[in-house]
Structure formats: C-alpha cells, structure tokens
C-alpha cells in the first residue's frame, strides 16, 4: 500500500535568510528566528495567522537595509 505524502507546508520563506540585528527579524520573510525554527510544529491555523502579520513587520526593518534585496 502506498501512502500519499502530506501536502507541503505553506511558508513565507523566499530563501533570503539574513537576520536584521536591530529587529531580530529575517529580512526575507520577516519572521523571528524562533518562528522560523518552530514553523513546522505550528498548526496550519497558527501559520496562517502569523503570515497575515508579516507584511506589517516590514516597517520594523530600516528601509536602507531592505534595499540590499
């Protein structure tokens, strides 16, 4: 019997893994290191809720730092 693999986990990761020292957020996805590390253990609902917050976090990183990407 062949089992169907689980669907892939949605993630905001864009493969730009650089942590801003001031805010503590990834400059690619705007998550904190604990959020990145625990992403796979979160429920789908928790991940969706956190992803909804991420666009607002962009303002916590200085624009000149984000200009590098």
C-alpha positions as CSV (number, residue, x, y, z in Angstrom):
1,X,0.0,0.0,0.0
2,X,1.4,3.4,-1.0
3,X,0.7,6.3,1.3
4,X,0.1,9.7,-0.1
5,X,2.6,12.2,1.2
6,X,1.3,15.1,3.2
7,X,0.8,18.4,1.4
8,X,3.7,20.8,1.6
9,X,3.7,23.3,4.4
10,X,2.9,26.9,3.3
11,X,5.8,29.2,4.2
12,X,6.7,32.8,3.6
13,X,10.3,31.9,3.1
14,X,11.9,33.4,-0.1
15,X,15.4,32.0,0.5
16,X,16.8,35.3,1.7
17,X,17.9,34.2,5.2
18,X,19.5,37.3,6.7
19,X,18.6,38.3,10.3
20,X,18.4,42.1,11.0
21,X,20.4,42.7,14.2
22,X,18.2,45.5,15.3
23,X,14.7,44.0,14.9
24,X,15.7,40.3,15.1
25,X,13.6,39.6,12.0
26,X,14.6,37.8,8.8
27,X,14.9,40.4,6.1
28,X,13.4,37.9,3.6
29,X,10.2,36.7,5.3
30,X,10.0,39.0,8.4
31,X,9.9,36.1,10.9
32,X,12.0,35.8,14.1
33,X,14.5,33.0,14.5
34,X,12.2,31.1,17.0
35,X,9.3,31.4,14.5
36,X,11.5,30.1,11.6
37,X,12.8,27.2,13.8
38,X,9.3,26.2,15.0
39,X,7.4,26.7,11.8
40,X,6.9,23.0,11.1
41,X,5.5,22.4,14.5
42,X,2.8,25.1,14.2
43,X,-0.7,24.3,13.3
44,X,-1.9,25.4,9.8
45,X,-4.1,28.0,11.5
46,X,-1.2,29.4,13.6
47,X,1.0,29.6,10.4
48,X,-1.8,31.4,8.5
49,X,-2.3,33.8,11.4
50,X,1.4,34.6,11.6
51,X,1.7,35.0,7.8
52,X,-1.1,37.6,8.0
53,X,1.1,39.6,10.4
54,X,4.3,39.5,8.4
55,X,3.6,42.4,5.9
56,X,3.2,44.8,8.8
57,X,6.6,43.8,10.3
58,X,8.5,45.1,7.2
59,X,8.4,48.5,8.8
60,X,10.4,47.3,11.7
61,X,13.5,47.0,9.4
62,X,15.3,50.1,8.2
63,X,14.5,50.7,4.5
64,X,18.2,51.1,3.6
65,X,18.8,47.5,4.9
66,X,16.0,46.1,2.8
67,X,17.3,47.9,-0.3
68,X,20.1,45.3,-0.4
69,X,17.5,42.7,-1.5
